[in-house]
Each structure stands twice: as C-alpha cells, then as structure tokens.
Amino acid sequence: AEEEAAAAAAGASADSGPSTLRRMGITNGLLGVSQERVEMVMKQALPVMGGMASQNVLNLADSVMVGRLGTAAVAAVGIASTLNFQCQAALQGISSGVQAMSARRIGEGRPSVAAVPLNAALVMCVAFGFPMAIAAFFAAPTIVPGLVSDPMVIAAAIPYLQARLCAVPAVGINFAFRGFWNAVQQPQIYMNTLLVMHTVNISTSLPLIFGVPWLGIPALGVLGAGIGTSISVWVGTVMYLRMGWTRARSMGFASSIPTLNDIKVLAAQAAPSSITNVLFATGMTALFWIVGHLGTAEVAAVNVLINLMLTLVLPCMGMGLAA
C-alpha cells in the first residue's frame, strides 16, 4: 500500500509540472530552452521545492511553539539553531556529492551501482557526525555564553542546543538520501518524508514544551522543542533507510561496499558545497553574535526574520537542485 501511495504521488507530481507551465502560459519553451526540457525540470522541481520550503519549517515551528514562553525562549531557539547548523553544515554538503555521482552512474547506464555513493555518504556521516555531535554537546556550555550575555537566554539555549545536536548524524544521513532520490528522479520521497517529519515534530514537541499532566508528561519548555525536533529528524532517517531498502537494493544500497576511492571521490565532490555551507553558517553565527550585543528582543526578532527569509529562499534552491 505504501509503494502504491508513493507511485501515486509520483504520478501526481509528473502531471503537475506541465499543467503548471500551461497555466502560466509557457507552451513553447523558455529563454531558449525547449518545452520538453522545461517540463522535465518542472516535474523534478516541484517536489524538491515543496520539500525545501518545508525544510526550514522545523526551525520556524520551534520558534512559533516556544513563542508563548517569552522573548528569551525565542532568542534561545535562534542562537541554538544557528550553532546547530554550524555543526552540521559540512555534512549537509554531502548531498550534492551523492547527487552528482549517482546521477552520473545512471547516465552511464550503470544503475546497479548508483547507490554506492549513498553507501559511502552514510559511512562518512556516521564516521564524522557522531564525533562532531559529541564534541559540540560538551562544548555547548562554553560556546553559547560567548554569543549572548542574557542569563535567561543562556539557560534555555544550552539544553535546547544539546538536544538538537543529538540528531546531527541523522541530518547528514537525511541529506545524503535527498541527493540520491534527486539523482534517481524520485524527489517526491524527499517531500513526503519531510511532511511526516513536520507532523511528528509538532505532535511531539507541543506536549513536551507545555506538558500533559494527566499523562505524567512534565513541561520541559524550550528543551521539549529540541527533543521533539531531534526525534522527528531520526524518524525521517528511519523512513529513508526503509525506503532505501525497498527501492534502492537493486542499485546497490546496503549491498555494495564503497571503496576508499569512492569515499575520496565523494569527499572531493562534496567539498565545495560543504565549505560554502560552513561559511554561510559562520556568517549567521557572527550575525547573532553582533545582534546579541544589542539585546534579547533583537535576537528574537532576527531569528524570526531569518527563518521567514529562508522559507522563501529555499524553494528557489530547490529549482536549482532539480535543474
């Protein structure tokens, strides 16, 4: 039933691209690109754009849910989310490497080994993700006070950051799968999984933030938001692994062992994107450090505005990924 639903989603995605173009009056290509090529890109882009738009909703949802706890709570989520992004930025770059290598193997007529780059990416995410997460977890009480001086923000940001850091390896794994599904032209899996993750995030975080006394669940405040978000990320990882097992085994997933050369090539392919992500995250961290000197209300406002901006920008990045 699950595979039939996924196939139906894929069909709906395939039909929506050309129909969207026709409604926009695009029937004879665009900027010198043939109509067939434009429709192909649109069919691939719509699920990716939807997924990218909802990707930042994890951070935005946390800010919305903790908004009732006060300005300090929103500021704490903003600073901690940025530091969490700083920690996982390099792992996110692996996605582009997996997509390039897997797509190349499909194009070469070697689909039986298309998932080998994904296998290599999973090895890298485990090998680097867990040590980075553990190091950042214990360094959090030292790092956070360096960005903000408000004791209420610090007290809320440290446990929230530590909770989010527990999902750093899972984030890398999820991004690796995103690159693979895009490469094999099944981006709807990425979008569908993100929708499930958002549902889990909200349904888990709300009880943890505000508590459910009759169930014996205490109100954890900002920490509850971090725990709920990390749980949702790991749920997405489990779903990706299951879909990989059922849909990508014929492409070498979990059956073809990546060689050292595969890992080296993947690292070289992912390096530019990883470096870009790290520099972007560093700039965001610097911004919060500067605004942190102005006050807690200003940090909270910047957090909300940045999340709204990214929610608008990420769909455009999705179009680029699909192209």
C-alpha positions as CSV (number, residue, x, y, z in Angstrom):
1,A,0.0,0.0,0.0
2,E,2.8,2.4,0.9
3,E,4.5,1.7,-2.5
4,E,1.2,2.3,-4.3
5,A,0.8,5.6,-2.5
6,A,4.3,6.7,-3.4
7,A,3.7,5.7,-7.0
8,A,0.5,7.8,-7.0
9,A,2.4,10.7,-5.5
10,A,5.0,10.4,-8.2
11,G,2.3,10.3,-10.9
12,A,0.6,13.4,-9.5
13,S,4.0,15.2,-9.4
14,A,4.6,14.2,-13.0
15,D,1.3,15.6,-14.2
16,S,1.5,18.8,-12.1
17,G,4.7,20.2,-13.8
18,P,3.3,20.6,-17.4
19,S,-0.1,21.7,-16.2
20,T,1.5,24.4,-14.0
21,L,3.5,25.6,-17.0
22,R,0.4,25.8,-19.2
23,R,-1.5,27.8,-16.6
24,M,1.5,30.2,-16.6
25,G,1.2,30.5,-20.4
26,I,4.5,28.7,-21.1
27,T,3.8,26.4,-24.1
28,N,6.8,26.9,-26.3
29,G,9.9,26.7,-24.2
30,L,11.5,29.4,-22.0
31,L,14.6,31.5,-22.7
32,G,15.8,29.3,-25.5
33,V,15.2,26.0,-23.6
34,S,12.9,23.5,-25.2
35,Q,9.4,23.0,-23.8
36,E,10.2,19.3,-23.2
37,R,13.3,20.2,-21.1
38,V,11.4,22.9,-19.2
39,E,8.6,20.4,-18.4
40,M,11.1,17.8,-17.2
41,V,12.8,20.3,-14.9
42,M,9.5,21.4,-13.5
43,K,8.3,17.8,-12.8
44,Q,11.5,17.2,-10.9
45,A,11.5,20.7,-9.2
46,L,8.0,20.8,-7.7
47,P,8.6,18.1,-5.1
48,V,12.0,19.4,-4.3
49,M,10.8,22.9,-4.0
50,G,8.0,21.8,-1.7
51,G,10.4,19.8,0.4
52,M,13.0,22.7,0.6
53,A,10.2,25.1,1.6
54,S,9.1,22.9,4.4
55,Q,12.7,22.1,5.5
56,N,13.2,25.3,7.4
57,V,9.8,24.9,9.0
58,L,11.5,22.7,11.6
59,N,13.3,25.7,13.0
60,L,10.3,28.1,12.3
61,A,7.9,25.7,14.1
62,D,10.2,25.6,17.1
63,S,10.2,29.4,17.3
64,V,6.4,29.5,16.9
65,M,5.8,26.9,19.6
66,V,8.1,28.4,22.1
67,G,6.9,31.9,21.3
68,R,4.3,31.7,24.2
69,L,7.2,31.1,26.6
70,G,8.6,34.6,26.1
71,T,11.2,36.6,24.1
72,A,14.1,34.9,25.8
73,A,12.9,31.5,24.7
74,V,12.6,32.6,21.0
75,A,16.1,34.2,21.2
76,A,17.5,30.9,22.7
77,V,16.0,28.9,19.9
78,G,17.5,31.2,17.3
79,I,21.0,31.2,18.7
80,A,21.0,27.4,19.4
81,S,19.6,26.6,15.9
82,T,22.3,28.6,14.3
83,L,25.0,26.8,16.3
84,N,23.4,23.5,15.4
85,F,23.5,24.5,11.8
86,Q,27.2,25.4,12.2
87,C,27.9,21.9,13.5
88,Q,26.0,20.0,10.7
89,A,26.8,22.3,7.8
90,A,29.7,20.2,6.4
91,L,27.6,17.1,6.5
92,Q,24.8,18.8,4.5
93,G,27.2,19.3,1.7
94,I,27.5,15.6,1.1
95,S,24.1,15.7,-0.6
96,S,25.4,17.5,-3.7
97,G,28.2,14.9,-4.0
98,V,25.9,12.0,-3.8
99,Q,23.5,13.5,-6.3
100,A,26.3,14.2,-8.8
101,M,27.9,10.7,-8.5
102,S,24.7,8.8,-8.5
103,A,23.2,10.7,-11.5
104,R,26.5,10.1,-13.4
105,R,26.2,6.4,-12.9
106,I,22.6,6.4,-14.0
107,G,23.6,8.4,-17.1
108,E,26.4,5.9,-17.9
109,G,23.9,3.1,-17.9
110,R,25.1,1.6,-14.6
111,P,22.1,1.8,-12.3
112,S,23.1,-1.3,-10.4
113,V,25.9,0.7,-8.7
114,A,24.0,4.1,-8.5
115,A,23.6,3.7,-4.7
116,V,27.3,3.1,-3.9
117,P,27.9,6.8,-3.4
118,L,25.0,6.8,-1.0
119,N,26.6,4.0,0.9
120,A,29.9,6.0,1.0
121,A,28.0,9.0,2.3
122,L,26.4,7.0,5.1
123,V,29.8,5.8,6.2
124,M,31.1,9.4,6.3
125,C,28.0,10.7,8.1
126,V,28.5,8.1,10.9
127,A,32.3,8.5,11.0
128,F,32.2,12.3,11.3
129,G,28.7,13.0,12.5
130,F,28.9,11.3,15.9
131,P,32.3,12.7,16.9
132,M,31.3,16.2,15.9
133,A,27.9,15.9,17.8
134,I,29.6,14.6,20.9
135,A,32.3,17.3,20.9
136,A,29.7,20.1,20.3
137,F,27.4,18.6,23.0
138,F,30.1,19.0,25.7
139,A,31.3,22.4,24.4
140,A,27.8,23.9,24.3
141,P,28.0,25.4,27.9
142,T,31.2,27.2,26.8
143,I,30.1,28.3,23.3
144,V,26.7,29.8,24.0
145,P,27.8,32.4,26.6
146,G,30.2,33.7,24.0
147,L,27.4,34.8,21.8
148,V,24.9,36.2,24.3
149,S,25.1,37.6,27.8
150,D,21.4,37.3,28.9
151,P,21.4,34.5,31.6
152,M,17.8,33.6,30.7
153,V,18.7,33.0,27.1
154,I,21.8,31.1,28.0
155,A,19.9,28.8,30.4
156,A,17.4,28.0,27.7
157,A,19.7,27.8,24.7
158,I,22.3,25.3,26.1
159,P,19.8,22.4,26.8
160,Y,18.0,23.1,23.5
161,L,21.2,23.0,21.5
162,Q,22.4,19.8,23.2
163,A,19.0,18.2,22.3
164,R,19.3,19.3,18.7
165,L,23.0,18.1,18.5
166,C,21.8,14.5,19.2
167,A,20.4,14.5,15.7
168,V,23.4,15.8,13.8
169,P,24.4,12.4,12.3
170,A,20.7,11.9,11.2
171,V,20.7,15.2,9.5
172,G,23.7,14.2,7.4
173,I,22.1,10.9,6.5
174,N,18.9,12.6,5.5
175,F,20.7,15.0,3.2
176,A,22.6,12.1,1.6
177,F,19.3,10.4,0.8
178,R,17.9,13.7,-0.5
179,G,20.8,13.8,-3.0
180,F,20.3,10.2,-4.0
181,W,16.5,10.5,-4.5
182,N,17.0,13.6,-6.7
183,A,19.6,11.7,-8.7
184,V,17.3,8.8,-9.5
185,Q,14.4,11.1,-10.2
186,Q,12.3,10.2,-7.2
187,P,12.2,13.6,-5.3
188,Q,8.7,13.0,-4.1
189,I,10.1,10.6,-1.5
190,Y,12.1,13.5,0.0
191,M,9.0,15.7,0.1
192,N,6.7,13.0,1.6
193,T,9.3,12.2,4.3
194,L,9.6,15.8,5.3
195,L,5.9,16.1,5.7
196,V,5.9,13.2,8.1
197,M,8.8,14.7,10.0
198,H,7.0,18.0,10.4
199,T,3.9,16.2,11.7
200,V,6.0,14.2,14.2
201,N,7.8,17.4,15.2
202,I,4.7,19.3,16.1
203,S,2.8,16.4,17.7
204,T,5.8,15.5,19.8
205,S,7.1,19.0,20.7
206,L,3.9,20.6,21.9
207,P,3.3,18.0,24.7
208,L,6.9,18.2,25.7
209,I,7.0,22.0,25.7
210,F,3.8,22.7,27.7
211,G,3.4,19.3,29.4
212,V,0.4,17.0,29.7
213,P,-0.2,16.5,33.5
214,W,-2.8,13.7,33.1
215,L,-0.2,11.7,31.1
216,G,2.6,12.5,33.5
217,I,4.5,14.5,30.9
218,P,6.2,17.5,32.6
219,A,6.5,20.9,30.9
220,L,10.1,21.0,29.6
221,G,9.9,24.4,27.9
222,V,12.5,25.1,25.2
223,L,14.2,21.7,25.9
224,G,11.0,20.0,24.8
225,A,11.1,21.7,21.4
226,G,14.7,20.5,20.9
227,I,13.8,16.9,21.9
228,G,10.8,16.9,19.6
229,T,12.7,18.2,16.6
230,S,15.5,15.6,17.1
231,I,13.0,12.8,17.4
232,S,11.4,13.9,14.1
233,V,14.8,14.0,12.3
234,W,15.6,10.4,13.4
235,V,12.1,9.3,12.3
236,G,12.9,10.7,8.9
237,T,16.2,8.8,8.9
238,V,14.4,5.5,9.7
239,M,11.9,6.2,6.9
240,Y,14.8,6.9,4.4
241,L,16.6,3.7,5.4
242,R,13.4,1.7,5.0
243,M,12.7,3.3,1.6
244,G,16.3,2.7,0.5
245,W,16.0,-1.0,1.5
246,T,12.8,-1.4,-0.5
247,R,13.5,0.8,-3.5
248,A,17.3,1.0,-3.9
249,R,18.6,-2.5,-3.2
250,S,18.7,-3.2,-6.9
251,M,21.0,-0.1,-7.2
252,G,23.5,-1.4,-4.6
253,F,22.1,0.1,-1.5
254,A,23.4,-1.7,1.6
255,S,24.8,-4.5,-0.6
256,S,27.8,-2.9,-2.4
257,I,30.6,-1.9,-0.1
258,P,32.1,1.5,-1.1
259,T,35.8,1.5,-1.7
260,L,38.2,4.0,-0.3
261,N,38.4,5.6,-3.7
262,D,34.6,6.0,-3.6
263,I,34.8,7.9,-0.3
264,K,37.7,10.1,-1.6
265,V,35.8,11.0,-4.8
266,L,32.6,11.7,-2.8
267,A,34.6,14.0,-0.4
268,A,36.1,15.9,-3.3
269,Q,32.6,16.3,-4.9
270,A,31.1,17.4,-1.7
271,A,33.9,19.7,-0.5
272,P,32.8,22.9,-2.4
273,S,29.2,22.7,-1.1
274,S,30.3,21.8,2.4
275,I,32.7,24.7,2.5
276,T,30.0,27.0,1.3
277,N,27.6,25.8,4.0
278,V,30.2,26.2,6.7
279,L,31.0,29.8,5.6
280,F,27.3,30.6,5.4
281,A,26.7,29.1,8.9
282,T,29.7,31.1,10.2
283,G,28.2,34.3,8.8
284,M,24.9,33.5,10.5
285,T,26.7,32.8,13.8
286,A,28.6,36.1,13.5
287,L,25.3,37.9,12.9
288,F,23.8,36.5,16.1
289,W,26.9,37.4,18.0
290,I,26.6,41.0,16.8
291,V,22.9,41.3,17.5
292,G,23.4,39.6,20.8
293,H,25.2,42.7,22.0
294,L,22.0,44.7,21.3
295,G,19.6,42.8,23.5
296,T,17.4,39.7,23.8
297,A,14.4,41.2,21.9
298,E,16.6,42.0,19.0
299,V,18.0,38.4,18.8
300,A,14.5,37.0,18.9
301,A,13.4,39.3,16.1
302,V,16.3,38.4,13.9
303,N,15.6,34.7,14.5
304,V,12.0,35.1,13.2
305,L,13.0,37.2,10.2
306,I,15.8,34.9,9.2
307,N,13.6,31.8,9.3
308,L,10.9,33.6,7.3
309,M,13.5,34.7,4.7
310,L,15.0,31.1,4.4
311,T,11.5,29.7,4.0
312,L,11.1,31.9,0.9
313,V,14.6,31.4,-0.5
314,L,14.9,27.6,-0.1
315,P,12.2,26.8,-2.8
316,C,14.4,28.7,-5.3
317,M,17.3,26.5,-4.3
318,G,15.1,23.5,-4.9
319,M,14.6,24.6,-8.5
320,G,18.4,24.8,-8.9
321,L,18.8,21.3,-7.4
322,A,16.3,19.8,-9.8
323,A,17.9,21.5,-12.9
